[in-house]
Amino acid sequence: MKEVLFIGPVAMTGGPAIKNRILVKYLQQSTALKIWNTYDKSIKARVGAIISILFSKQKYIIVAVSRKGRNLLYPFILFKHKISGCKYSCVVIGGQVIDSFKIKSAIKTLYQADLITVETREIKHQMEKLFGLRNVHWMPNYKELNIDIPTIDVTAFQSPVLRMIFLSSMRNSKGVKTLLEAFKKCRENGQNVELDYYGPLKEDLDKSLLNEIEETDGVQYCGIVDNNNVLSVMSQYQMFIFPTEYSYEGFPAVLVEAQAVGLPIIASDIAYNREIIKNGKNGFVFAHGNVKELSEQITYCCNHRQELLEISRRNIVDSKQYDAEVVINIYAEKLRKAGWPV
């Protein structure tokens, strides 16, 4: 069996690394992979990745890296292709795509790739329009959903209290403060809501927010959730809030997870969220950073429980399109059509 070289972060934590771990798992079911793991981001890992590309015996290479990795590794992939005729695929991770290509040789690498994958349809459109590419494939984020998924107890929507969950990095750019202010506004207006924050504390989080959370009735910080327990924790709530203000969001996997357990979603309109979350279909969208709009959406949800129940049922069904096996099989089939041994 011909071997494929896979370069990128692979681990149990971190969005890109988790995504790659799942991709590797499914590709290994049909092909032999040699993996160079760049997860630790050390100089050794980066130099090793370059050496792996230049001196690899594999004729097929998948490079699945984020912004900095693309500018570092793509020129070497192109050089390897020119001298050996190797075939390669670029798995482009994250939402900071167009702006991330700062080196001409990195851009040139895109044209010779057998297949480029991006996380949203809008990124695909942008790359085709700006670079004139015809080898871009939309590959949304994915999770392993072909297992028993815990889902919301439908009777929970009849509860007098609406329990909401925030699950992301605890940092200023994720809209932690915006959500807290909107929550307070809802409580002041008599809405029976509760809010739990989950996620790792980051250095760029205003630490006074933790004190504010602790002092606010109905809201608490609950710590970090192990990746294996995310779905079970989510299923204990009735609403998922994604108030991010980070302009380089791609297709966050947490949105797949929320839909899979049946959570209606309130998300900010930043980046590509409007492509993923449709008002009244799988959730609701508000202008990022806008406390008033977010509080109004929460209030609407408090007063329209039957609509939430319908969205919940729809999300469980619609989330199947993001099952890892489905998404990765489509990717593998496109590679096979290009002559890859996968």
Number of C-alpha atoms within 10 A of each C-alpha: 8 12 17 25 20 25 27 25 26 25 18 15 13 12 18 23 21 18 22 23 17 20 21 19 13 16 18 14 10 12 16 16 22 17 17 20 19 23 18 12 12 10 10 11 17 20 14 15 23 20 12 19 25 16 9 16 13 17 17 21 25 21 24 25 25 19 18 11 20 25 19 17 20 24 20 19 28 25 16 19 21 11 9 12 12 18 22 27 22 23 23 22 23 21 23 17 20 14 9 16 17 13 13 10 16 20 19 15 21 24 17 18 20 19 21 25 20 24 23 21 17 15 22 21 14 14 19 14 11 9 13 11 16 15 17 23 19 17 21 22 25 27 22 14 19 11 7 6 16 15 21 22 14 15 8 16 22 11 12 12 14 22 21 24 24 22 23 22 19 27 21 19 17 24 24 25 22 21 23 20 15 22 25 19 18 21 16 10 11 10 19 16 19 17 23 17 23 20 17 14 16 12 10 10 17 15 14 9 16 17 11 14 19 13 11 13 12 16 21 17 16 11 14 16 16 12 11 9 9 16 19 14 16 27 22 18 24 27 27 25 26 25 28 25 20 16 15 14 16 22 23 21 17 20 22 26 23 26 27 29 28 34 33 32 29 24 26 27 22 20 19 21 20 15 12 18 20 15 14 14 16 24 25 22 22 21 15 22 22 16 21 15 16 28 24 15 19 21 22 12 20 20 13 11 18 12 15 25 22 16 20 29 20 18 23 22 13 15 21 20 14 22 19 22 21 16 19 21 15 14 20 17 13 16 17 12 11 12 12 20 16 22
